[in-house]
Every structure is written in C-alpha cells, then in structure tokens.
Amino acid sequence: MIRQRQLTSSELISAYISRIRIINPVINAVVEDNFEGAQKAAADVDVYLDQLDKNSDEYKKLSETKPLLGVPFTIKDTYSVKGFRCTAGIYARRNVVADYDSDVVKNLKEAGAIHLAITNVPEAAFWFECNNRIYGRTKNPYDTRRIAGGSSGGEGAIIAAAGSVIGVGSDIGGSIRIPALCNGVFGLKPSEGAISLNGHHPNFKGGYGKRMCTSGPLCRYAKDLSIFFRVMAGNDVAENRFRLSKPVSMNKLRFFYMEGINSFMIEPLDKKVKATMIKSVKYFEKKYDTSVFSLSC
C-alpha cells in the first residue's frame, strides 16, 4: 500500500506512535522509543516515492530491493541498535549505548524498514516472563494480571496490543514461542544460524547457547512471517540455504508433536490447546499424507 501511495509511511508511523502512547502506560512493553527518528525516516520515504518515476526499473524492483519500505518494526532489548541503549535487562548494562547496528537491524533497514522502538525483556533474557530492575514488568494486554511471556515478552505484548505489526525476537528455549502463545500472535524459531546473532546480547560464542539461540520474527499476521524472516536472514541465506521461493513438498516433511511432559513440576496441557493441536496434526496427516510422530517425555 505504501509503494502504491494508498497509504503514506508517515501516516502508518504516526498511527503506531499514537497507539504506543495510549497502550504502553498500561502494559509497559516499550522501554525506549525512536519516534522522532521514525517520523523523519518515514517523511524521507514519502518524498522518495513521490519523486520516483512509476515506470522506472527502480520503482518496479522495489518489492524485491525494498520489500519493507516505510514499514515500522520493533525489536527486543537484546539487540544493538546504534544510538540506543542495549541492556538485555541487566542492571549493570543500564547505561550501555550501542555504537553499531546488529546484523538483523542492518538487514531490516536495507529492506526499507523503519526502527520504531525497543521492547522489554527479563534479566539477561533468561526467564519466561518479562521483568527486570531497570524497566519493571511487562503486562499481558488481554489481562494485565497475567504475564506477557518471555524473553521476547515486550515484543509479544506490543504486537498483540496493535502497537507494532512486526518485531524482532530471539529464542533458546521458548523466548519467541512463549510470548507468541501468551499474547495470541505468531512467532517463528528458525533453524540454527538462519539469522545472524551478531550484535545480540548475551553473545553466545559456542556450546549449547550458540547451538540453540536463534533470531526470529514475531508478527500480528501469520502470512507476514515468511517475508519478515527472508529480510531478517538476508536474501542469500533465504535462497541458498532455505530456497524460500521454491515450492515445498509437504508429504516429504515429518511432523513431531508432544501432548505434554510427564513431570509433577509441569502443569498438564490445557484441554482446548491439546484438542487444537491434535486437530492440526490430523489435518496435516490427512491432507498431505505426511508422517506424524508423537513424542513422550
């Protein structure tokens, strides 16, 4: 819509800024904003598009070269964004200001996306709710008595509250998936190394953390996951490693699922969630004649 001038980037940015100003005092998801910078960047996008010849090759290739032109994004407080604090929820890092952009931020900006705000995380991004001594607790927008999940809880909450449409998270043991579940949005934990972690804090240089930690997208709409993942990863990775533009033979995929974990320390899976999961499993099994395996633990 922005490329076709049905909507200006300035209008879109202003709408999300207004929404954040309304909702953030309630849920405490955004910890640092870039409203002034985002408005300037949006105005530059609008001037660029107004002056661009619609018959030019440059305009025709915008969907490939700048797929997120003029679109705002938010990012969790574990990624370096030049000129902004990067605390990872750690009190000792409360005054640390990044002097460079992390790789994922570079990729997003190169695709035309506009940095709007930074969102809350638990201390060192190591917990399944969002609370730290610097910024306090993030609340669930559907019920402020409940948690927003973690560690990308600020992202999950602000997207669910319509303060952002796409956001950057990271995940080791559920840090994208748990907030997506808690807030009713969509998240993806990609394969190891799919998206660069350069500029992420904590910085895992090896071992379990490096193998398990991945950057990934959170979105309000499931259909946005693919394009957002492609941009975050970079076109070379998206095509050479994952071949995202190629059709997928679903019947060649194997699906694994669990109905719960047999431990007195873990609550049983909610009946409605379990029923929905089984329904999804049977759908793939029947429609694509694929292999489905139930795991127990």
Summary of the structure (lengths in Angstrom):
residues: 297
radius of gyration: 19.7
end to end distance: 47.4
largest distance: 65.0
contacts: 999
relative contact order: 0.12
helix: 39%
strand: 18%
